[in-house]
Amino acid sequence: MNRSYVLKKLSILVYAAILLAAALLIANYVSAAAEDEPINIVATTTMLADLIDQIGGDHVSVSALMGPGVDPHLYQAGAGAVAKLQGSDVVAYHGLHLEGKMGEVFDSLNKQGHQTVCLEDGLDLTRLLSDENNPEVHDPHIWFDVSLWKEAADHVATQLALLDEANAADYEANLESYLKELDDLESYIESRVAELPEDQRVLITAHDAFRYFGRAYGIEVRGLQGISTDAEASTSAVSDLATLIATKEIHAIFIESSVPVKNVEALQDAVRARGFDVKIGGELYSDALGDADSDAGTYIGMVRANVDTIVNALGGEK
């Protein structure tokens, strides 16, 4: 065999080996980079997106389908929203009929095998309140009882660890840190509510979103609409609340960031007709956080802002 031919064949083999080694190195680098990429999660609400961000840290990239001021009870996902959900690695939602118009979307995602996380699955249902008009329907506004939000945080940490076992220790550490922050939040709520005279601990809002808050912290809560804004405020509800406010001389009633103000203004007029002037004490965040760059742009900031608004308004001088 010709020497030059052998050398040529050897050089080809060496060159091929070099190419193969380079390809393997590139493949390993791409694989490692992919493993380090954050999990792309789309959460339905701003509250849930913030919770996942707190637990997931650098290992997740999370966005909210519904922004500040959006009412999840009435939200309908258009083609763009569905495409965003389908393009994610994970879809996270509350359940408990909070996203009342999206049930078919979630069913479709689950049938397609898309990874989903539902907060409802991690809650002790015996601790949940029911709709006063329909005992089989649970009140979905669990975030207003911080102890229930701790359960939600624990469920999120568990689900993230199942999805990403390599970073499970980080999720557990983030959970422990966040639970301490929630402990501090509970103490803050209790200390602020204690500033209110007991006869002024009556919270009246546009819809019945604050019942968990009332149960947890000793405040009577009334809403013009039911637990869903899908229900209309009845004339009798306005009349009954107006009489209550005038009789107890409650200092303030409240509007909500995700609910039109017209019903609360009608209630205010009805109270005036009974000879008492009740003020609108401010805007509460009920079904969405505030703007991302505001103090209410996180769950903890939102709850603190609500408590401050409530206590400052209800504790005013007669």
C-alpha positions as CSV (number, residue, x, y, z in Angstrom):
1,M,0.0,0.0,0.0
2,N,1.3,3.4,-1.0
3,R,2.8,5.3,2.0
4,S,1.2,8.6,0.9
5,Y,-2.2,6.9,0.6
6,V,-1.9,5.6,4.2
7,L,-0.9,9.0,5.5
8,K,-3.8,10.6,3.7
9,K,-6.3,8.0,5.2
10,L,-4.8,8.6,8.7
11,S,-5.1,12.3,8.4
12,I,-8.8,12.0,7.3
13,L,-9.4,9.7,10.3
14,V,-7.7,12.1,12.7
15,Y,-9.6,15.1,11.3
16,A,-12.9,13.1,11.6
17,A,-12.0,12.3,15.2
18,I,-11.3,15.9,16.0
19,L,-14.7,16.9,14.4
20,L,-16.4,14.2,16.5
21,A,-14.8,15.4,19.7
22,A,-15.7,19.0,19.0
23,A,-19.3,18.0,18.2
24,L,-19.5,16.1,21.5
25,L,-18.0,19.1,23.4
26,I,-20.6,21.4,21.8
27,A,-23.4,19.0,22.5
28,N,-22.4,18.7,26.2
29,Y,-22.1,22.5,26.4
30,V,-25.6,23.0,24.9
31,S,-27.0,20.3,27.2
32,A,-25.5,21.9,30.3
33,A,-26.7,25.3,29.2
34,A,-30.2,24.0,28.7
35,E,-30.2,22.5,32.1
36,D,-29.2,25.8,33.6
37,E,-32.0,27.7,31.7
38,P,-34.9,28.7,34.0
39,I,-38.2,27.0,33.8
40,N,-40.6,29.1,31.7
41,I,-43.8,29.3,33.8
42,V,-47.0,31.2,33.0
43,A,-49.2,31.8,36.0
44,T,-52.7,33.0,35.6
45,T,-52.7,35.8,38.3
46,T,-50.2,38.3,39.6
47,M,-50.4,36.8,43.1
48,L,-49.5,33.4,41.9
49,A,-46.7,34.6,39.7
50,D,-45.2,36.4,42.6
51,L,-45.4,33.3,44.8
52,I,-43.7,31.2,42.2
53,D,-41.0,33.8,41.8
54,Q,-40.4,33.9,45.5
55,I,-40.0,30.1,45.7
56,G,-38.3,29.5,42.3
57,G,-35.8,32.3,42.4
58,D,-33.2,32.2,39.6
59,H,-34.4,28.7,38.5
60,V,-37.7,30.0,37.1
61,S,-38.8,32.7,34.6
62,V,-42.4,33.5,35.5
63,S,-45.0,35.8,34.0
64,A,-48.6,36.5,34.8
65,L,-51.3,36.0,32.2
66,M,-53.5,38.6,33.8
67,G,-51.9,41.9,34.8
68,P,-52.7,44.4,37.5
69,G,-56.3,45.4,37.7
70,V,-57.5,42.4,35.7
71,D,-60.5,40.5,37.2
72,P,-59.8,36.7,37.0
73,H,-63.5,35.9,37.5
74,L,-64.4,37.4,34.2
75,Y,-61.1,36.9,32.2
76,Q,-61.5,35.1,28.9
77,A,-58.3,33.8,27.2
78,G,-58.0,34.9,23.6
79,A,-55.9,33.2,21.0
80,G,-52.8,35.1,22.0
81,A,-53.2,34.1,25.7
82,V,-53.7,30.4,24.8
83,A,-50.6,30.5,22.6
84,K,-48.7,31.9,25.5
85,L,-49.9,29.1,27.8
86,Q,-49.1,26.5,25.2
87,G,-45.6,27.9,24.7
88,S,-44.6,27.7,28.3
89,D,-42.9,24.8,30.1
90,V,-45.5,24.9,33.0
91,V,-48.9,26.6,33.5
92,A,-49.9,27.5,37.0
93,Y,-53.4,28.3,38.1
94,H,-55.5,28.7,41.2
95,G,-58.5,26.4,40.6
96,L,-61.4,26.8,43.0
97,H,-63.3,28.4,40.0
98,L,-61.3,31.6,40.4
99,E,-60.5,31.6,36.7
100,G,-64.1,30.9,36.0
101,K,-64.0,31.3,32.2
102,M,-60.8,29.2,31.7
103,G,-61.9,25.7,32.7
104,E,-61.9,24.4,29.2
105,V,-58.5,25.8,28.5
106,F,-57.0,24.0,31.5
107,D,-58.8,20.8,30.6
108,S,-57.3,21.0,27.1
109,L,-53.8,21.6,28.4
110,N,-54.0,18.6,30.7
111,K,-55.3,16.4,28.0
112,Q,-52.4,17.4,25.8
113,G,-50.0,16.4,28.5
114,H,-48.9,19.9,29.2
115,Q,-47.3,20.3,32.6
116,T,-49.7,22.2,35.0
117,V,-49.6,23.2,38.6
118,C,-53.0,23.9,40.4
119,L,-53.0,25.5,43.9
120,E,-56.3,23.8,44.7
121,D,-54.5,20.5,44.8
122,G,-52.3,21.6,47.7
123,L,-54.9,23.0,50.0
124,D,-56.7,21.4,52.9
125,L,-60.3,21.8,51.6
126,T,-61.8,21.5,55.1
127,R,-60.3,24.9,55.9
128,L,-61.9,26.6,53.0
129,L,-65.1,28.8,53.1
130,S,-68.0,28.0,50.9
131,D,-70.2,30.3,48.8
132,E,-73.1,31.3,51.0
133,N,-75.5,30.6,48.2
134,N,-73.9,27.4,47.0
135,P,-72.2,25.3,49.7
136,E,-70.5,23.0,47.1
137,V,-68.5,26.0,45.7
138,H,-65.4,27.1,47.6
139,D,-64.4,30.7,48.0
140,P,-61.2,31.0,46.0
141,H,-59.8,34.2,47.7
142,I,-57.4,32.2,49.9
143,W,-54.5,34.7,49.7
144,F,-56.2,37.0,52.2
145,D,-55.6,34.4,55.0
146,V,-51.8,34.3,55.2
147,S,-51.9,30.9,56.8
148,L,-53.6,29.5,53.7
149,W,-51.0,31.3,51.5
150,K,-48.4,29.4,53.4
151,E,-50.0,26.1,52.3
152,A,-50.0,27.4,48.8
153,A,-46.3,28.2,49.1
154,D,-45.5,24.8,50.4
155,H,-47.4,23.2,47.4
156,V,-45.5,25.4,44.9
157,A,-42.2,24.4,46.5
158,T,-43.1,20.7,46.3
159,Q,-44.2,20.9,42.7
160,L,-41.1,22.8,41.6
161,A,-38.9,20.2,43.3
162,L,-40.7,17.4,41.5
163,L,-40.2,19.2,38.2
164,D,-36.6,20.1,38.8
165,E,-35.0,17.6,41.3
166,A,-31.5,19.0,40.8
167,N,-32.5,22.3,42.5
168,A,-34.9,20.9,45.1
169,A,-32.7,22.1,48.0
170,D,-32.8,25.6,46.7
171,Y,-36.6,25.5,46.5
172,E,-36.8,24.2,50.1
173,A,-34.4,27.0,51.3
174,N,-36.4,29.7,49.5
175,L,-39.6,28.3,51.0
176,E,-38.2,28.5,54.5
177,S,-37.1,32.0,54.0
178,Y,-40.4,33.1,52.5
179,L,-42.4,31.4,55.3
180,K,-40.5,33.6,57.8
181,E,-41.5,36.7,55.9
182,L,-45.1,35.5,56.0
183,D,-44.9,35.0,59.7
184,D,-43.8,38.7,60.0
185,L,-46.7,39.7,57.7
186,E,-49.2,37.9,60.0
187,S,-47.8,39.8,63.0
188,Y,-48.1,43.1,61.1
189,I,-51.7,42.4,60.2
190,E,-52.7,41.5,63.8
191,S,-51.0,44.5,65.3
192,R,-52.6,46.9,62.9
193,V,-56.1,45.4,63.2
194,A,-55.7,45.7,67.0
195,E,-55.6,49.5,66.6
196,L,-59.3,49.5,65.5
197,P,-62.1,49.8,68.0
198,E,-64.1,46.5,67.9
199,D,-67.3,48.3,66.8
200,Q,-65.5,49.7,63.7
201,R,-64.1,46.4,62.5
202,V,-66.6,46.2,59.6
203,L,-65.2,45.9,56.1
204,I,-67.5,46.7,53.2
205,T,-66.3,46.3,49.7
206,A,-67.4,45.9,46.1
207,H,-67.5,42.1,46.1
208,D,-67.0,39.3,48.7
209,A,-63.3,38.8,48.3
210,F,-62.2,39.4,51.9
211,R,-64.1,36.7,53.9
212,Y,-60.8,34.8,54.6
213,F,-59.3,38.0,55.8
214,G,-62.3,38.7,58.1
215,R,-62.2,35.1,59.5
216,A,-58.5,35.1,60.2
217,Y,-58.2,38.6,61.7
218,G,-61.5,39.2,63.4
219,I,-63.3,41.6,61.1
220,E,-66.9,41.5,59.9
221,V,-66.9,41.5,56.1
222,R,-69.7,42.4,53.7
223,G,-69.6,42.6,49.9
224,L,-72.1,44.1,47.5
225,Q,-71.5,41.2,45.1
226,G,-70.9,37.6,45.9
227,I,-67.5,35.8,45.8
228,S,-67.5,36.2,42.0
229,T,-68.0,39.5,40.2
230,D,-70.0,37.5,37.7
231,A,-73.0,38.1,40.1
232,E,-74.8,41.3,40.1
233,A,-75.3,43.5,43.2
234,S,-79.0,43.4,44.1
235,T,-81.1,46.3,45.2
236,S,-81.8,44.6,48.5
237,A,-78.1,44.1,49.1
238,V,-77.5,47.9,48.6
239,S,-80.4,48.7,50.9
240,D,-79.4,46.3,53.7
241,L,-75.7,47.5,53.7
242,A,-76.8,51.2,53.6
243,T,-78.9,50.6,56.7
244,L,-76.0,48.8,58.5
245,I,-73.5,51.6,57.7
246,A,-75.8,54.4,58.8
247,T,-76.9,52.6,62.0
248,K,-73.3,51.7,63.1
249,E,-71.9,54.9,61.7
250,I,-69.1,53.0,59.9
251,H,-66.5,55.5,58.7
252,A,-65.6,54.1,55.3
253,I,-66.4,51.7,52.5
254,F,-63.9,50.6,49.9
255,I,-63.5,50.2,46.2
256,E,-61.4,47.5,44.5
257,S,-58.7,47.8,41.9
258,S,-60.2,45.1,39.7
259,V,-63.9,46.0,40.1
260,P,-65.9,49.0,38.7
261,V,-66.7,51.6,41.3
262,K,-70.3,52.3,40.3
263,N,-71.8,49.9,42.9
264,V,-69.9,51.3,45.8
265,E,-70.8,54.8,44.7
266,A,-74.5,53.8,44.6
267,L,-74.1,52.4,48.1
268,Q,-72.6,55.7,49.3
269,D,-75.6,57.6,47.9
270,A,-78.0,55.2,49.6
271,V,-76.2,55.8,53.0
272,R,-76.5,59.6,52.5
273,A,-80.2,59.1,51.9
274,R,-80.4,57.7,55.4
275,G,-78.8,60.7,56.9
276,F,-75.2,59.6,57.3
277,D,-72.2,60.5,55.2
278,V,-69.8,57.6,54.6
279,K,-66.6,58.2,52.8
280,I,-64.8,55.9,50.3
281,G,-61.8,54.9,52.3
282,G,-59.6,54.0,49.4
283,E,-58.8,51.4,46.9
284,L,-58.1,47.8,47.9
285,Y,-56.3,45.2,45.9
286,S,-58.6,42.2,45.8
287,D,-58.0,39.9,42.7
288,A,-54.7,41.3,41.5
289,L,-51.5,42.9,42.8
290,G,-50.6,46.5,42.1
291,D,-48.2,47.7,39.4
292,A,-44.9,45.9,39.5
293,D,-43.0,49.0,40.4
294,S,-45.4,50.0,43.3
295,D,-45.3,49.0,46.9
296,A,-48.3,46.7,46.2
297,G,-46.4,44.9,43.4
298,T,-45.7,41.9,45.5
299,Y,-48.0,39.7,47.6
300,I,-46.6,40.9,50.9
301,G,-46.6,44.5,49.8
302,M,-50.2,44.2,48.6
303,V,-51.4,42.8,51.9
304,R,-49.7,45.4,53.9
305,A,-51.1,48.2,51.6
306,N,-54.6,46.8,52.1
307,V,-54.3,46.6,55.8
308,D,-52.9,50.1,56.1
309,T,-55.8,51.4,53.9
310,I,-58.4,49.6,55.9
311,V,-57.2,50.5,59.4
312,N,-56.4,54.1,58.5
313,A,-59.8,54.7,57.0
314,L,-61.9,52.8,59.6
315,G,-60.0,54.2,62.5
316,G,-60.7,57.8,61.6
317,E,-62.6,60.3,63.8
318,K,-66.3,60.4,63.6
